[in-house]
């Protein structure tokens, strides 16, 4: 039996049987990125105050009294030199609030080296300059 060539009418008929894609590629990318950010537990930096720190998260701010650029974490960050929402928090942390159920540690070096501070569960500090450790944090995590 001889095969016949595929015509443009055949292609049109096949295309009409395919389900239509209703989500635009840009929207798909946005949703994928949102899922990634949610999984990592990091918020885009914004000007914030302590009321913006969600329950169950560890929050950091670049200024004292919970002001300036802000991010929160469910897990940690091995290197705050990597941008979070386009902002680099490395050596810029001045206020913290631990709204998790476990202690968190701040480190002077990447990959959790050189412990600066252990913050108990539920604890907060409005100005790390008091302890002379503001603008020194490079990594942080639950400890």
N, CA, C and O atoms as a GROMACS GRO file, in nm:
protein
  572
    1UNK      N    1   0.084  -0.117   0.000
    1UNK     CA    2   0.000   0.000   0.000
    1UNK      C    3   0.088   0.123   0.000
    1UNK      O    4   0.184   0.132   0.077
    2UNK      N    5   0.056   0.215  -0.085
    2UNK     CA    6   0.136   0.334  -0.106
    2UNK      C    7   0.090   0.445  -0.011
    2UNK      O    8  -0.029   0.471   0.002
    3UNK      N    9   0.188   0.511   0.056
    3UNK     CA   10   0.154   0.622   0.145
    3UNK      C   11   0.133   0.747   0.062
    3UNK      O   12   0.200   0.769  -0.040
    4UNK      N   13   0.040   0.827   0.107
    4UNK     CA   14   0.018   0.953   0.037
    4UNK      C   15   0.090   1.065   0.112
    4UNK      O   16   0.107   1.054   0.233
    5UNK      N   17   0.131   1.170   0.044
    5UNK     CA   18   0.200   1.281   0.110
    5UNK      C   19   0.103   1.356   0.202
    5UNK      O   20  -0.017   1.361   0.177
    6UNK      N   21   0.158   1.415   0.306
    6UNK     CA   22   0.076   1.495   0.398
    6UNK      C   23   0.053   1.631   0.334
    6UNK      O   24   0.147   1.695   0.285
    7UNK      N   25  -0.071   1.674   0.335
    7UNK     CA   26  -0.108   1.802   0.274
    7UNK      C   27  -0.133   1.906   0.382
    7UNK      O   28  -0.138   1.874   0.500
    8UNK      N   29  -0.148   2.031   0.339
    8UNK     CA   30  -0.178   2.138   0.434
    8UNK      C   31  -0.316   2.116   0.497
    8UNK      O   32  -0.337   2.156   0.612
    9UNK      N   33  -0.408   2.055   0.426
    9UNK     CA   34  -0.540   2.023   0.482
    9UNK      C   35  -0.525   1.923   0.595
    9UNK      O   36  -0.596   1.932   0.696
   10UNK      N   37  -0.434   1.825   0.580
   10UNK     CA   38  -0.409   1.728   0.687
   10UNK      C   39  -0.353   1.797   0.810
   10UNK      O   40  -0.392   1.765   0.923
   11UNK      N   41  -0.261   1.892   0.791
   11UNK     CA   42  -0.201   1.965   0.904
   11UNK      C   43  -0.307   2.048   0.975
   11UNK      O   44  -0.309   2.052   1.098
   12UNK      N   45  -0.393   2.113   0.901
   12UNK     CA   46  -0.499   2.194   0.961
   12UNK      C   47  -0.594   2.108   1.042
   12UNK      O   48  -0.633   2.145   1.153
   13UNK      N   49  -0.631   1.994   0.988
   13UNK     CA   50  -0.722   1.903   1.059
   13UNK      C   51  -0.657   1.853   1.187
   13UNK      O   52  -0.724   1.843   1.290
   14UNK      N   53  -0.528   1.821   1.182
   14UNK     CA   54  -0.457   1.773   1.301
   14UNK      C   55  -0.446   1.884   1.406
   14UNK      O   56  -0.462   1.859   1.525
   15UNK      N   57  -0.420   2.005   1.361
   15UNK     CA   58  -0.408   2.118   1.453
   15UNK      C   59  -0.541   2.146   1.523
   15UNK      O   60  -0.543   2.181   1.640
   16UNK      N   61  -0.651   2.130   1.451
   16UNK     CA   62  -0.781   2.158   1.512
   16UNK      C   63  -0.818   2.052   1.615
   16UNK      O   64  -0.902   2.079   1.702
   17UNK      N   65  -0.759   1.934   1.609
   17UNK     CA   66  -0.787   1.830   1.708
   17UNK      C   67  -0.701   1.845   1.834
   17UNK      O   68  -0.734   1.788   1.938
   18UNK      N   69  -0.592   1.921   1.826
   18UNK     CA   70  -0.505   1.942   1.942
   18UNK      C   71  -0.573   2.037   2.041
   18UNK      O   72  -0.639   2.132   2.000
   19UNK      N   73  -0.556   2.011   2.170
   19UNK     CA   74  -0.612   2.106   2.267
   19UNK      C   75  -0.541   2.240   2.255
   19UNK      O   76  -0.420   2.246   2.230
   20UNK      N   77  -0.616   2.346   2.272
   20UNK     CA   78  -0.557   2.480   2.266
   20UNK      C   79  -0.485   2.510   2.395
   20UNK      O   80  -0.530   2.474   2.504
   21UNK      N   81  -0.374   2.574   2.382
   21UNK     CA   82  -0.300   2.616   2.501
   21UNK      C   83  -0.358   2.749   2.546
   21UNK      O   84  -0.356   2.846   2.471
   22UNK      N   85  -0.408   2.753   2.668
   22UNK     CA   86  -0.473   2.873   2.716
   22UNK      C   87  -0.383   2.961   2.801
   22UNK      O   88  -0.414   3.078   2.824
   23UNK      N   89  -0.271   2.907   2.848
   23UNK     CA   90  -0.180   2.985   2.931
   23UNK      C   91  -0.066   3.035   2.843
   23UNK      O   92   0.001   2.957   2.775
   24UNK      N   93  -0.044   3.164   2.846
   24UNK     CA   94   0.065   3.222   2.766
   24UNK      C   95   0.199   3.184   2.827
   24UNK      O   96   0.209   3.166   2.948
   25UNK      N   97   0.302   3.173   2.744
   25UNK     CA   98   0.434   3.135   2.796
   25UNK      C   99   0.485   3.228   2.907
   25UNK      O  100   0.545   3.180   3.003
   26UNK      N  101   0.463   3.358   2.896
   26UNK     CA  102   0.511   3.451   2.999
   26UNK      C  103   0.443   3.424   3.132
   26UNK      O  104   0.508   3.428   3.237
   27UNK      N  105   0.314   3.395   3.130
   27UNK     CA  106   0.240   3.364   3.251
   27UNK      C  107   0.290   3.233   3.311
   27UNK      O  108   0.304   3.221   3.432
   28UNK      N  109   0.316   3.136   3.227
   28UNK     CA  110   0.370   3.008   3.273
   28UNK      C  111   0.503   3.029   3.343
   28UNK      O  112   0.527   2.971   3.449
   29UNK      N  113   0.590   3.110   3.285
   29UNK     CA  114   0.719   3.140   3.345
   29UNK      C  115   0.701   3.210   3.479
   29UNK      O  116   0.769   3.176   3.576
   30UNK      N  117   0.612   3.308   3.485
   30UNK     CA  118   0.586   3.380   3.609
   30UNK      C  119   0.538   3.285   3.718
   30UNK      O  120   0.584   3.294   3.832
   31UNK      N  121   0.447   3.195   3.685
   31UNK     CA  122   0.397   3.100   3.783
   31UNK      C  123   0.507   3.006   3.830
   31UNK      O  124   0.514   2.974   3.948
   32UNK      N  125   0.592   2.964   3.740
   32UNK     CA  126   0.704   2.876   3.777
   32UNK      C  127   0.800   2.948   3.871
   32UNK      O  128   0.847   2.890   3.968
   33UNK      N  129   0.829   3.074   3.842
   33UNK     CA  130   0.920   3.151   3.927
   33UNK      C  131   0.859   3.174   4.064
   33UNK      O  132   0.929   3.168   4.165
   34UNK      N  133   0.728   3.202   4.069
   34UNK     CA  134   0.660   3.222   4.196
   34UNK      C  135   0.668   3.095   4.280
   34UNK      O  136   0.691   3.102   4.401
   35UNK      N  137   0.648   2.981   4.218
   35UNK     CA  138   0.658   2.855   4.290
   35UNK      C  139   0.798   2.834   4.345
   35UNK      O  140   0.813   2.786   4.458
   36UNK      N  141   0.899   2.869   4.269
   36UNK     CA  142   1.036   2.854   4.314
   36UNK      C  143   1.064   2.943   4.434
   36UNK      O  144   1.122   2.898   4.533
   37UNK      N  145   1.021   3.069   4.428
   37UNK     CA  146   1.043   3.161   4.539
   37UNK      C  147   0.970   3.111   4.662
   37UNK      O  148   1.024   3.117   4.772
   38UNK      N  149   0.848   3.062   4.645
   38UNK     CA  150   0.773   3.010   4.759
   38UNK      C  151   0.843   2.890   4.820
   38UNK      O  152   0.848   2.876   4.942
   39UNK      N  153   0.897   2.802   4.738
   39UNK     CA  154   0.964   2.683   4.789
   39UNK      C  155   1.090   2.720   4.866
   39UNK      O  156   1.121   2.657   4.967
   40UNK      N  157   1.161   2.821   4.820
   40UNK     CA  158   1.283   2.864   4.886
   40UNK      C  159   1.249   2.942   5.012
   40UNK      O  160   1.327   2.940   5.108
   41UNK      N  161   1.137   3.010   5.014
   41UNK     CA  162   1.094   3.084   5.132
   41UNK      C  163   1.155   3.221   5.142
   41UNK      O  164   1.185   3.267   5.252
   42UNK      N  165   1.173   3.286   5.033
   42UNK     CA  166   1.234   3.417   5.032
   42UNK      C  167   1.138   3.516   4.968
   42UNK      O  168   1.079   3.490   4.864
   43UNK      N  169   1.125   3.630   5.031
   43UNK     CA  170   1.041   3.734   4.975
   43UNK      C  171   1.127   3.834   4.902
   43UNK      O  172   1.245   3.852   4.934
   44UNK      N  173   1.070   3.898   4.804
   44UNK     CA  174   1.142   4.006   4.738
   44UNK      C  175   1.163   4.119   4.838
   44UNK      O  176   1.078   4.142   4.924
   45UNK      N  177   1.275   4.188   4.828
   45UNK     CA  178   1.300   4.295   4.923
   45UNK      C  179   1.204   4.411   4.902
   45UNK      O  180   1.174   4.449   4.788
   46UNK      N  181   1.157   4.465   5.009
   46UNK     CA  182   1.069   4.580   5.007
   46UNK      C  183   1.098   4.662   5.130
   46UNK      O  184   1.161   4.614   5.224
   47UNK      N  185   1.053   4.786   5.131
   47UNK     CA  186   1.060   4.864   5.252
   47UNK      C  187   0.949   4.812   5.342
   47UNK      O  188   0.833   4.804   5.299
   48UNK      N  189   0.982   4.777   5.464
   48UNK     CA  190   0.887   4.708   5.550
   48UNK      C  191   0.903   4.752   5.694
   48UNK      O  192   0.986   4.837   5.727
   49UNK      N  193   0.822   4.691   5.780
   49UNK     CA  194   0.837   4.707   5.923
   49UNK      C  195   0.810   4.572   5.988
   49UNK      O  196   0.782   4.475   5.918
   50UNK      N  197   0.819   4.565   6.120
   50UNK     CA  198   0.809   4.436   6.187
   50UNK      C  199   0.675   4.368   6.165
   50UNK      O  200   0.667   4.245   6.171
   51UNK      N  201   0.570   4.442   6.140
   51UNK     CA  202   0.438   4.383   6.116
   51UNK      C  203   0.434   4.302   5.987
   51UNK      O  204   0.344   4.220   5.969
   52UNK      N  205   0.530   4.322   5.898
   52UNK     CA  206   0.533   4.250   5.771
   52UNK      C  207   0.602   4.114   5.781
   52UNK      O  208   0.604   4.039   5.683
   53UNK      N  209   0.657   4.080   5.895
   53UNK     CA  210   0.726   3.952   5.912
   53UNK      C  211   0.622   3.843   5.937
   53UNK      O  212   0.556   3.844   6.040
   54UNK      N  213   0.607   3.749   5.843
   54UNK     CA  214   0.505   3.644   5.858
   54UNK      C  215   0.538   3.546   5.971
   54UNK      O  216   0.654   3.517   5.998
   55UNK      N  217   0.436   3.496   6.033
   55UNK     CA  218   0.451   3.392   6.134
   55UNK      C  219   0.520   3.270   6.072
   55UNK      O  220   0.488   3.230   5.959
   56UNK      N  221   0.612   3.211   6.144
   56UNK     CA  222   0.682   3.093   6.095
   56UNK      C  223   0.803   3.123   6.009
   56UNK      O  224   0.861   3.031   5.952
   57UNK      N  225   0.842   3.249   5.998
   57UNK     CA  226   0.956   3.289   5.913
   57UNK      C  227   1.064   3.357   5.997
   57UNK      O  228   1.039   3.404   6.107
   58UNK      N  229   1.184   3.360   5.942
   58UNK     CA  230   1.294   3.438   5.998
   58UNK      C  231   1.313   3.559   5.909
   58UNK      O  232   1.338   3.544   5.789
   59UNK      N  233   1.302   3.678   5.964
   59UNK     CA  234   1.303   3.802   5.884
   59UNK      C  235   1.427   3.885   5.912
   59UNK      O  236   1.478   3.889   6.024
   60UNK      N  237   1.474   3.952   5.807
   60UNK     CA  238   1.588   4.043   5.819
   60UNK      C  239   1.554   4.176   5.753
   60UNK      O  240   1.476   4.182   5.658
   61UNK      N  241   1.613   4.284   5.807
   61UNK     CA  242   1.599   4.418   5.751
   61UNK      C  243   1.737   4.481   5.741
   61UNK      O  244   1.829   4.444   5.815
   62UNK      N  245   1.752   4.576   5.651
   62UNK     CA  246   1.881   4.642   5.631
   62UNK      C  247   1.901   4.761   5.724
   62UNK      O  248   2.014   4.809   5.738
   63UNK      N  249   1.798   4.810   5.788
   63UNK     CA  250   1.809   4.924   5.879
   63UNK      C  251   1.762   4.884   6.018
   63UNK      O  252   1.696   4.782   6.036
   64UNK      N  253   1.797   4.966   6.117
   64UNK     CA  254   1.751   4.937   6.253
   64UNK      C  255   1.601   4.966   6.265
   64UNK      O  256   1.542   5.034   6.180
   65UNK      N  257   1.542   4.915   6.371
   65UNK     CA  258   1.398   4.927   6.398
   65UNK      C  259   1.312   4.872   6.284
   65UNK      O  260   1.207   4.927   6.252
   66UNK      N  261   1.358   4.762   6.223
   66UNK     CA  262   1.280   4.687   6.124
   66UNK      C  263   1.238   4.774   6.005
   66UNK      O  264   1.121   4.776   5.966
   67UNK      N  265   1.332   4.845   5.952
   67UNK     CA  266   1.307   4.933   5.839
   67UNK      C  267   1.405   4.900   5.727
   67UNK      O  268   1.501   4.826   5.748
   68UNK      N  269   1.380   4.953   5.610
   68UNK     CA  270   1.468   4.930   5.496
   68UNK      C  271   1.427   4.810   5.415
   68UNK      O  272   1.314   4.762   5.427
   69UNK      N  273   1.518   4.760   5.333
   69UNK     CA  274   1.490   4.642   5.252
   69UNK      C  275   1.475   4.522   5.345
   69UNK      O  276   1.538   4.517   5.451
   70UNK      N  277   1.392   4.426   5.304
   70UNK     CA  278   1.347   4.320   5.393
   70UNK      C  279   1.335   4.190   5.316
   70UNK      O  280   1.299   4.189   5.199
   71UNK      N  281   1.366   4.079   5.384
   71UNK     CA  282   1.345   3.946   5.326
   71UNK      C  283   1.310   3.851   5.440
   71UNK      O  284   1.346   3.875   5.555
   72UNK      N  285   1.241   3.742   5.406
   72UNK     CA  286   1.214   3.641   5.507
   72UNK      C  287   1.248   3.503   5.454
   72UNK      O  288   1.252   3.480   5.333
   73UNK      N  289   1.272   3.411   5.548
   73UNK     CA  290   1.324   3.279   5.514
   73UNK      C  291   1.248   3.170   5.588
   73UNK      O  292   1.211   3.185   5.704
   74UNK      N  293   1.227   3.059   5.519
   74UNK     CA  294   1.176   2.937   5.580
   74UNK      C  295   1.294   2.845   5.608
   74UNK      O  296   1.296   2.772   5.708
   75UNK      N  297   1.390   2.848   5.520
   75UNK     CA  298   1.513   2.773   5.537
   75UNK      C  299   1.620   2.878   5.557
   75UNK      O  300   1.590   2.980   5.619
   76UNK      N  301   1.735   2.861   5.512
   76UNK     CA  302   1.837   2.962   5.530
   76UNK      C  303   1.892   3.009   5.398
   76UNK      O  304   1.835   2.983   5.292
   77UNK      N  305   2.003   3.079   5.406
   77UNK     CA  306   2.076   3.121   5.288
   77UNK      C  307   2.224   3.100   5.316
   77UNK      O  308   2.279   3.157   5.410
   78UNK      N  309   2.288   3.020   5.234
   78UNK     CA  310   2.431   2.991   5.251
   78UNK      C  311   2.518   3.109   5.209
   78UNK      O  312   2.635   3.115   5.244
   79UNK      N  313   2.460   3.203   5.133
   79UNK     CA  314   2.538   3.316   5.087
   79UNK      C  315   2.446   3.431   5.049
   79UNK      O  316   2.384   3.428   4.943
   80UNK      N  317   2.436   3.531   5.135
   80UNK     CA  318   2.352   3.647   5.108
   80UNK      C  319   2.412   3.739   5.002
   80UNK      O  320   2.352   3.841   4.967
   81UNK      N  321   2.529   3.703   4.948
   81UNK     CA  322   2.585   3.778   4.835
   81UNK      C  323   2.508   3.746   4.708
   81UNK      O  324   2.515   3.821   4.610
   82UNK      N  325   2.433   3.636   4.708
   82UNK     CA  326   2.346   3.604   4.594
   82UNK      C  327   2.221   3.690   4.604
   82UNK      O  328   2.156   3.691   4.709
   83UNK      N  329   2.185   3.760   4.498
   83UNK     CA  330   2.070   3.852   4.505
   83UNK      C  331   1.939   3.781   4.540
   83UNK      O  332   1.913   3.669   4.497
   84UNK      N  333   1.859   3.848   4.619
   84UNK     CA  334   1.724   3.804   4.655
   84UNK      C  335   1.630   3.909   4.598
   84UNK      O  336   1.628   4.023   4.645
   85UNK      N  337   1.553   3.871   4.499
   85UNK     CA  338   1.464   3.968   4.436
   85UNK      C  339   1.539   4.088   4.379
   85UNK      O  340   1.486   4.199   4.375
   86UNK      N  341   1.661   4.064   4.335
   86UNK     CA  342   1.741   4.171   4.276
   86UNK      C  343   1.823   4.252   4.376
   86UNK      O  344   1.897   4.341   4.337
   87UNK      N  345   1.810   4.221   4.506
   87UNK     CA  346   1.882   4.296   4.609
   87UNK      C  347   1.981   4.204   4.679
   87UNK      O  348   1.950   4.088   4.704
   88UNK      N  349   2.099   4.256   4.710
   88UNK     CA  350   2.202   4.178   4.780
   88UNK      C  351   2.202   4.220   4.927
   88UNK      O  352   2.227   4.336   4.959
   89UNK      N  353   2.173   4.125   5.016
   89UNK     CA  354   2.167   4.152   5.160
   89UNK      C  355   2.300   4.128   5.230
   89UNK      O  356   2.311   4.155   5.350
   90UNK      N  357   2.400   4.077   5.160
   90UNK     CA  358   2.528   4.046   5.222
   90UNK      C  359   2.585   4.168   5.294
   90UNK      O  360   2.598   4.276   5.236
   91UNK      N  361   2.619   4.149   5.422
   91UNK     CA  362   2.678   4.254   5.506
   91UNK      C  363   2.590   4.378   5.516
   91UNK      O  364   2.640   4.489   5.526
   92UNK      N  365   2.457   4.358   5.513
   92UNK     CA  366   2.364   4.471   5.525
   92UNK      C  367   2.253   4.445   5.627
   92UNK      O  368   2.160   4.524   5.636
   93UNK      N  369   2.261   4.336   5.703
   93UNK     CA  370   2.155   4.302   5.798
   93UNK      C  371   2.175   4.379   5.928
   93UNK      O  372   2.282   4.375   5.988
   94UNK      N  373   2.069   4.452   5.971
   94UNK     CA  374   2.077   4.531   6.094
   94UNK      C  375   1.966   4.498   6.193
   94UNK      O  376   1.986   4.514   6.313
   95UNK      N  377   1.849   4.452   6.147
   95UNK     CA  378   1.739   4.410   6.235
   95UNK      C  379   1.698   4.268   6.199
   95UNK      O  380   1.702   4.229   6.082
   96UNK      N  381   1.658   4.191   6.301
   96UNK     CA  382   1.611   4.054   6.277
   96UNK      C  383   1.491   4.023   6.365
   96UNK      O  384   1.473   4.083   6.471
   97UNK      N  385   1.408   3.929   6.320
   97UNK     CA  386   1.298   3.877   6.402
   97UNK      C  387   1.280   3.731   6.367
   97UNK      O  388   1.255   3.696   6.252
   98UNK      N  389   1.294   3.646   6.467
   98UNK     CA  390   1.278   3.502   6.449
   98UNK      C  391   1.136   3.463   6.490
   98UNK      O  392   1.107   3.448   6.608
   99UNK      N  393   1.049   3.446   6.393
   99UNK     CA  394   0.911   3.406   6.420
   99UNK      C  395   0.891   3.257   6.396
   99UNK      O  396   0.780   3.212   6.366
  100UNK      N  397   0.999   3.179   6.410
  100UNK     CA  398   0.992   3.034   6.394
  100UNK      C  399   0.993   2.968   6.531
  100UNK      O  400   1.005   3.036   6.633
  101UNK      N  401   0.981   2.838   6.533
  101UNK     CA  402   0.982   2.763   6.658
  101UNK      C  403   1.119   2.710   6.697
  101UNK      O  404   1.130   2.632   6.791
  102UNK      N  405   1.224   2.751   6.625
  102UNK     CA  406   1.359   2.706   6.658
  102UNK      C  407   1.458   2.821   6.650
  102UNK      O  408   1.429   2.924   6.589
  103UNK      N  409   1.573   2.802   6.712
  103UNK     CA  410   1.678   2.905   6.708
  103UNK      C  411   1.734   2.919   6.567
  103UNK      O  412   1.736   2.823   6.490
  104UNK      N  413   1.779   3.038   6.533
  104UNK     CA  414   1.845   3.066   6.406
  104UNK      C  415   1.981   3.127   6.435
  104UNK      O  416   1.998   3.198   6.534
  105UNK      N  417   2.077   3.100   6.347
  105UNK     CA  418   2.212   3.154   6.364
  105UNK      C  419   2.249   3.243   6.245
  105UNK      O  420   2.214   3.214   6.131
  106UNK      N  421   2.321   3.348   6.275
  106UNK     CA  422   2.378   3.439   6.175
  106UNK      C  423   2.528   3.412   6.171
  106UNK      O  424   2.592   3.392   6.274
  107UNK      N  425   2.583   3.413   6.050
  107UNK     CA  426   2.725   3.384   6.032
  107UNK      C  427   2.793   3.496   5.953
  107UNK      O  428   2.732   3.558   5.865
  108UNK      N  429   2.919   3.520   5.986
  108UNK     CA  430   2.998   3.621   5.918
  108UNK      C  431   3.047   3.573   5.783
  108UNK      O  432   3.070   3.653   5.693
  109UNK      N  433   3.064   3.443   5.766
  109UNK     CA  434   3.114   3.388   5.641
  109UNK      C  435   3.008   3.312   5.565
  109UNK      O  436   2.904   3.274   5.619
  110UNK      N  437   3.035   3.291   5.437
  110UNK     CA  438   2.946   3.211   5.353
  110UNK      C  439   2.947   3.066   5.402
  110UNK      O  440   3.041   3.022   5.469
  111UNK      N  441   2.843   2.992   5.366
  111UNK     CA  442   2.831   2.851   5.401
  111UNK      C  443   2.839   2.827   5.551
  111UNK      O  444   2.895   2.727   5.597
  112UNK      N  445   2.781   2.919   5.628
  112UNK     CA  446   2.762   2.904   5.772
  112UNK      C  447   2.893   2.894   5.849
  112UNK      O  448   2.906   2.810   5.938
  113UNK      N  449   2.989   2.978   5.815
  113UNK     CA  450   3.116   2.979   5.889
  113UNK      C  451   3.125   3.107   5.971
  113UNK      O  452   3.074   3.211   5.930
  114UNK      N  453   3.189   3.099   6.084
  114UNK     CA  454   3.212   3.207   6.178
  114UNK      C  455   3.080   3.260   6.236
  114UNK      O  456   3.024   3.358   6.187
  115UNK      N  457   3.034   3.194   6.340
  115UNK     CA  458   2.909   3.229   6.407
  115UNK      C  459   2.915   3.370   6.465
  115UNK      O  460   3.010   3.406   6.535
  116UNK      N  461   2.812   3.450   6.433
  116UNK     CA  462   2.799   3.584   6.490
  116UNK      C  463   2.701   3.585   6.606
  116UNK      O  464   2.727   3.645   6.710
  117UNK      N  465   2.587   3.518   6.587
  117UNK     CA  466   2.477   3.530   6.682
  117UNK      C  467   2.385   3.410   6.673
  117UNK      O  468   2.360   3.359   6.564
  118UNK      N  469   2.334   3.364   6.786
  118UNK     CA  470   2.229   3.262   6.791
  118UNK      C  471   2.106   3.330   6.847
  118UNK      O  472   2.107   3.376   6.962
  119UNK      N  473   2.000   3.337   6.767
  119UNK     CA  474   1.876   3.402   6.809
  119UNK      C  475   1.773   3.297   6.845
  119UNK      O  476   1.739   3.212   6.763
  120UNK      N  477   1.723   3.302   6.967
  120UNK     CA  478   1.626   3.203   7.014
  120UNK      C  479   1.494   3.215   6.939
  120UNK      O  480   1.465   3.318   6.878
  121UNK      N  481   1.415   3.109   6.944
  121UNK     CA  482   1.283   3.107   6.881
  121UNK      C  483   1.199   3.221   6.937
  121UNK      O  484   1.194   3.241   7.059
  122UNK      N  485   1.133   3.294   6.849
  122UNK     CA  486   1.048   3.405   6.891
  122UNK      C  487   1.124   3.532   6.925
  122UNK      O  488   1.061   3.635   6.952
  123UNK      N  489   1.256   3.528   6.924
  123UNK     CA  490   1.335   3.644   6.961
  123UNK      C  491   1.354   3.743   6.848
  123UNK      O  492   1.333   3.711   6.731
  124UNK      N  493   1.393   3.863   6.884
  124UNK     CA  494   1.412   3.970   6.785
  124UNK      C  495   1.517   4.067   6.836
  124UNK      O  496   1.546   4.074   6.955
  125UNK      N  497   1.573   4.140   6.743
  125UNK     CA  498   1.672   4.244   6.775
  125UNK      C  499   1.650   4.357   6.677
  125UNK      O  500   1.658   4.338   6.555
  126UNK      N  501   1.624   4.474   6.728
  126UNK     CA  502   1.593   4.588   6.642
  126UNK      C  503   1.718   4.659   6.591
  126UNK      O  504   1.711   4.735   6.495
  127UNK      N  505   1.833   4.634   6.655
  127UNK     CA  506   1.954   4.702   6.612
  127UNK      C  507   2.077   4.617   6.647
  127UNK      O  508   2.123   4.618   6.762
  128UNK      N  509   2.129   4.545   6.550
  128UNK     CA  510   2.246   4.460   6.574
  128UNK      C  511   2.372   4.540   6.600
  128UNK      O  512   2.474   4.484   6.639
  129UNK      N  513   2.368   4.671   6.579
  129UNK     CA  514   2.484   4.756   6.609
  129UNK      C  515   2.515   4.754   6.758
  129UNK      O  516   2.631   4.770   6.797
  130UNK      N  517   2.414   4.734   6.842
  130UNK     CA  518   2.434   4.727   6.986
  130UNK      C  519   2.534   4.616   7.020
  130UNK      O  520   2.618   4.632   7.110
  131UNK      N  521   2.525   4.505   6.948
  131UNK     CA  522   2.618   4.393   6.969
  131UNK      C  523   2.739   4.399   6.876
  131UNK      O  524   2.821   4.308   6.874
  132UNK      N  525   2.748   4.506   6.802
  132UNK     CA  526   2.857   4.528   6.706
  132UNK      C  527   2.864   4.421   6.598
  132UNK      O  528   2.973   4.382   6.555
  133UNK      N  529   2.748   4.374   6.555
  133UNK     CA  530   2.744   4.274   6.449
  133UNK      C  531   2.651   4.316   6.335
  133UNK      O  532   2.617   4.233   6.250
  134UNK      N  533   2.611   4.442   6.331
  134UNK     CA  534   2.530   4.486   6.217
  134UNK      C  535   2.619   4.492   6.093
  134UNK      O  536   2.739   4.516   6.103
  135UNK      N  537   2.558   4.471   5.979
  135UNK     CA  538   2.628   4.477   5.850
  135UNK      C  539   2.744   4.378   5.841
  135UNK      O  540   2.847   4.408   5.780
  136UNK      N  541   2.727   4.260   5.904
  136UNK     CA  542   2.831   4.157   5.897
  136UNK      C  543   2.777   4.022   5.849
  136UNK      O  544   2.857   3.934   5.816
  137UNK      N  545   2.647   4.002   5.845
  137UNK     CA  546   2.589   3.871   5.815
  137UNK      C  547   2.605   3.835   5.669
  137UNK      O  548   2.567   3.913   5.580
  138UNK      N  549   2.660   3.715   5.643
  138UNK     CA  550   2.676   3.664   5.507
  138UNK      C  551   2.594   3.537   5.484
  138UNK      O  552   2.560   3.506   5.370
  139UNK      N  553   2.562   3.463   5.592
  139UNK     CA  554   2.476   3.345   5.579
  139UNK      C  555   2.393   3.331   5.706
  139UNK      O  556   2.429   3.384   5.811
  140UNK      N  557   2.283   3.258   5.695
  140UNK     CA  558   2.195   3.236   5.809
  140UNK      C  559   2.114   3.109   5.789
  140UNK      O  560   2.089   3.066   5.676
  141UNK      N  561   2.073   3.048   5.902
  141UNK     CA  562   1.993   2.926   5.897
  141UNK      C  563   1.943   2.891   6.035
  141UNK      O  564   1.987   2.948   6.135
  142UNK      N  565   1.850   2.796   6.039
  142UNK     CA  566   1.804   2.739   6.165
  142UNK      C  567   1.919   2.659   6.224
  142UNK      O  568   1.988   2.587   6.151
  143UNK      N  569   1.941   2.670   6.354
  143UNK     CA  570   2.056   2.600   6.414
  143UNK      C  571   2.021   2.535   6.546
  143UNK      O  572   2.107   2.473   6.609
   0.00000   0.00000   0.00000
